[in-house]
């Protein structure tokens, strides 16, 4: 409360008004008259002590105090400047490190994108190769099926011709071989197809 009272008194005095208990109470927005009165007395006592110190100090002491205060202020400014410079240098170092890290990350991203592009191209080539292999396999399967059918036809033709040849080589008095349905239906030998 003392700080509020001190500030209210200074405002009232600055505006040319007397800091009475009621005026201070109104300025701080309430409080008991006793508490406000006690706080006003404390502020006045502090002011009296400060006036006594200022009026009783010899000029040489005042000068020395001023010099000490100036030295203290200079030292504080120098320390603050050093601290600011340290912070600035630290920030610059962190900024450089962050830029280097960002460059490394961008380089990694570029490399990953390049590798992805290569992998996509490899995948597309593999798909085309797979499609070519499937087409080749289908064509080979068709050729194999045709070859099997032709081989079966040739085998049947060879068997038929073998029967005919065996029958032609038998002596005249030998019994004729039994004629199967295929031979009876097709008396001429089938021409071989290439």
ABEGO torsion letter per residue (X at the ends): XAAAAAAAAAAAAAAGBBBBAAAAAAAAGEEBAAAAAAAAAAAAAAAAAAAAAAAABBAAAAAAAAAAAAAAAAAAAAAAAAAAAAAAAAAAAAAAAAAAAAAAAAAAAAAAAAAAAAAAAAAAAAAAAAAAAAAAAAAAAAAAAAAAAAAAAAAAAAAAAAAAAAAAABBAABBBBBBBAAAAABABBBBBBX
